[in-house]
Amino acid sequence: MSLYNLAKGLFRFQFRLMGWKIRGLENLPHEGPVILAINHVSLWDPVVAASSIPRQVSYMAKEELFSIPLLGPIIRRLGAFPVKRGQGDMSAIRQSLKVLKDQKVLGLFPEGKRSRTGELQKGLPGIALLMEKGKATVVPIKVSGTKNLLTKGWGKIEVVIGSPLTPEMLKAPEGVENHREWVTKKIMDALNSLHE
């Protein structure tokens, strides 16, 4: 058994004990390149989201995490790779496109950082670039109950998987000046609709 499947099994067991709920699993494509667009309020979000779906997820994670003893090597073995935030990190973009070219699942937090208030922040247009270049379907995912998960998450952990958005569905109309910003807004609108 791989480290990924072992970790996932252990977390699934723990989250089930805590009353974890998943809705919309039928919305996740069974094959092909997929980008998960996930809201971000806690360090637990990637763990809860990845544990909720049957396919393996590779995450782009801030590079600082990879220099933490023990944690860095573990998340790398679990398929995560570093990104330098606040700049166009070409290495992270290439790694992301490789995941999608290999017909796998890429997990992204389009807000770029955790929301301190829980309110959805503006999305960054990198997700539109990866969708376009990777010819990937985007699946919005809302995770809740992860803030203070071990103390206050009991009975509150919920994952809602929204309807998939294909590149064809996210073609900007003619005359739109910045099509990547337009696409990003549509993705964030879909993610926001899961919060209503």
JOWOZI-V253455 format. One line per field, one symbol per residue. ss: DSSP state (H for helix, E for strand, L for the rest). phi: phi as a letter, one per 20 degrees, with the letter a starting at -180 (. if undefined). psi: psi as a letter, one per 40 degrees, with the letter a starting at -180 (. if undefined). A space follows every 50 residues. Layout:
ss: ???
phi: ???
psi: ???
//
This chain:
ss: LLHHHHHHHHHHHHHHHLLLEEELHHHLLLLLLEEEEELLLLLLHHHHHH HLLLLLEEEEEEHHHHHLLLHHHHHHHLLLEEELLLLLLHHHHHHHHHHH HLLLEEEELLLLLLLLLLLLLLLLLHHHHHHHHHLLEEEEEEEELLLLHH HHLLLLLEEEEEEEELLLLLLLLLLLLLHHHHHHHHHHHHHHHLLL
phi: .fgffffffffgfffffenfcccngffeffbnfcdeddfbcbffgfffff fecfefdddecgfgffeegmfgfffffeofbfcefnbfefffffffffgf femdddecdffnbfefenffefeefgfffffffeldeddfcddcneflgf ddegmdfbcddeffdegffdeffgnffdfffffgffffffffffee
psi: hidddddddddddddddefhihiedeehheiihhhhhhiheieedddddd eeidiihhihihdddeehiddddddddeeiiihhieiggddddddddddd defahhhigeddiihdeeihihiieddddddddefihhhhhhhieehfdd deeheehhhhhiiihidddfhiiiehdgdddddddddddddddee.
//
